């Protein structure tokens, strides 16, 4: 029985969330790999997420590689590398978005994008306009299915870190109807 405030998520919807997260993790994976050559963990997480998004069964592979990528993030030598590894871990974790109406679940949908936007800022010397431009591009990549899933959860609120603020900004924009040009009215 579904608890009050909870809902169903289809496998196709989970795949759409994973597909969205993979796109962002792929954008910044080279940042991690330049900083930590030879560490395969973030790439393995992106590959596991991509495998699920393309139609394979959701398995413990996504969980294990997500955890491994997050462990890689903890020992990364720079903030940009750490966030890139986290984006990879978040992409794999997207397969395990829970259908419970809690704002914390929004991270499974949008945190990879927010991490990637922050990496872009850091790579541009801290220029926050670069992060906003990246979020604008990521907003256009959001499909109606992704936005529908997002709207089932309570919105995230600000937060103290730059990544949290970027995620909150993207969340707000998508909820108010900011999706790709093919769906804009």
SULDAZI-V950558 format. One record per residue. RES is the residue in three letters. PHI is phi in radians with two decimals (none if undefined). PSI is psi in whole degrees, -180 to 180 (NA if undefined). BURIAL is + if it has 24 or more other C-alpha atoms within 12 Angstrom, else -. Layout:
res phi psi burial
RES PHI PSI BURIAL
RES PHI PSI BURIAL
//
This chain:
res phi psi burial
UNK none 139 -
UNK -1.45 132 -
UNK -1.26 156 -
UNK -0.99 135 -
UNK 1.53 -9 -
UNK -1.67 171 -
UNK -2.72 178 -
UNK -1.72 150 -
UNK -2.22 131 +
UNK -1.46 162 -
UNK -1.08 -38 +
UNK -1.10 -38 -
UNK -1.16 -42 +
UNK -1.08 -39 +
UNK -1.10 -39 +
UNK -1.13 -41 +
UNK -1.11 -45 +
UNK -1.10 -42 +
UNK -1.04 -42 +
UNK -1.12 -46 +
UNK -1.15 -38 +
UNK -1.06 -42 +
UNK -1.00 -40 +
UNK -1.34 -40 +
UNK -1.11 -39 +
UNK -1.07 -36 +
UNK -1.05 -34 +
UNK -1.95 -3 +
UNK -0.93 -40 +
UNK -1.04 -28 +
UNK -1.11 -44 +
UNK -1.17 -46 +
UNK -1.16 -29 +
UNK -1.21 -38 -
UNK -1.33 -33 +
UNK -2.34 71 +
UNK -1.09 140 -
UNK 1.60 -7 -
UNK -1.62 110 +
UNK -1.47 -4 -
UNK -1.08 -50 +
UNK -1.09 -41 +
UNK -1.09 -40 +
UNK -1.08 -37 +
UNK -1.17 -43 +
UNK -1.10 -43 +
UNK -1.11 -41 +
UNK -1.12 -41 +
UNK -1.14 -44 +
UNK -1.09 -41 +
UNK -1.02 -46 +
UNK -1.13 -46 +
UNK -1.06 -29 +
UNK -1.49 -1 -
UNK 2.17 -7 -
UNK -1.25 161 -
UNK -1.13 149 -
UNK -1.34 125 +
UNK -2.32 -176 -
UNK -1.20 -14 -
UNK -0.96 -44 +
UNK -1.14 -42 +
UNK -1.13 -49 +
UNK -1.11 -46 +
UNK -1.21 -32 +
UNK -1.09 -49 +
UNK -1.07 -41 +
UNK -1.11 -42 +
UNK -1.14 -39 +
UNK -1.19 -33 +
UNK -1.15 -41 +
UNK -1.06 -38 +
UNK -1.07 -39 +
UNK -1.08 -29 -
UNK -1.84 9 -
UNK -1.16 145 +
UNK -1.36 -17 -
UNK -2.35 161 -
UNK -1.09 -42 +
UNK -1.07 -44 +
UNK -1.13 -40 +
UNK -1.08 -45 +
UNK -1.21 -34 +
UNK -1.13 -43 +
UNK -1.15 -38 +
UNK -1.11 -40 +
UNK -1.03 -41 +
UNK -1.12 -45 +
UNK -1.11 -39 +
UNK -1.15 -35 +
UNK -1.09 -45 +
UNK -1.17 -37 +
UNK -1.20 -21 +
UNK -1.01 -28 +
UNK -1.12 -18 +
UNK -1.95 30 +
UNK -1.00 129 +
UNK -1.63 140 +
UNK -1.46 57 +
UNK -2.13 136 -
UNK -1.34 72 +
UNK -2.28 137 -
UNK -1.06 -26 +
UNK -1.07 -26 +
UNK -1.22 -21 +
UNK -1.04 -28 +
UNK -1.00 -35 +
UNK -1.10 -27 +
UNK -1.57 -43 +
UNK -2.05 -12 +
UNK -1.15 -34 +
UNK -1.06 -41 +
UNK -1.13 -44 +
UNK -1.13 -41 +
UNK -1.07 -44 +
UNK -1.13 -39 +
UNK -1.12 -40 +
UNK -1.18 -38 +
UNK -1.04 -43 +
UNK -1.05 -41 +
UNK -1.05 -48 +
UNK -1.10 -40 +
UNK -1.16 -22 +
UNK -1.74 23 -
UNK 1.32 23 -
UNK 1.60 9 -
UNK -1.22 107 -
UNK -1.21 -21 -
UNK -1.17 -29 -
UNK -1.16 -43 -
UNK -1.07 -40 +
UNK -1.16 -39 +
UNK -1.11 -40 -
UNK -1.11 -44 +
UNK -1.08 -37 +
UNK -1.06 -42 +
UNK -1.14 -43 +
UNK -1.16 -32 +
UNK -1.07 -42 +
UNK -1.18 -22 +
UNK -1.43 -14 +
UNK -1.23 127 +
UNK -1.49 162 +
UNK -1.00 -35 +
UNK -1.10 -46 +
UNK -1.06 -45 +
UNK -1.14 -38 +
UNK -1.07 -44 +
UNK -1.09 -47 +
UNK -0.96 -43 +
UNK -1.21 -10 +
UNK -1.34 -15 +
UNK -1.82 153 +
UNK -1.11 150 -
UNK -1.17 151 +
UNK -1.40 154 +
UNK -2.01 137 -
UNK 0.16 -106 -
UNK 1.94 161 -
UNK -1.46 -30 -
UNK -1.50 160 -
UNK -1.11 -40 +
UNK -1.05 -43 +
UNK -1.08 -41 +
UNK -1.19 -38 +
UNK -1.12 -43 +
UNK -1.11 -42 +
UNK -1.09 -41 +
UNK -1.11 -46 +
UNK -1.12 -43 +
UNK -0.99 -50 +
UNK -1.05 -47 +
UNK -1.09 -43 +
UNK -1.19 -38 +
UNK -1.15 -32 +
UNK -1.49 7 -
UNK 1.90 12 +
UNK -1.51 87 +
UNK -2.02 -173 +
UNK -0.96 162 -
UNK -1.06 -29 -
UNK -1.27 -13 -
UNK -2.03 -6 -
UNK -1.20 147 -
UNK -1.81 NA -
//
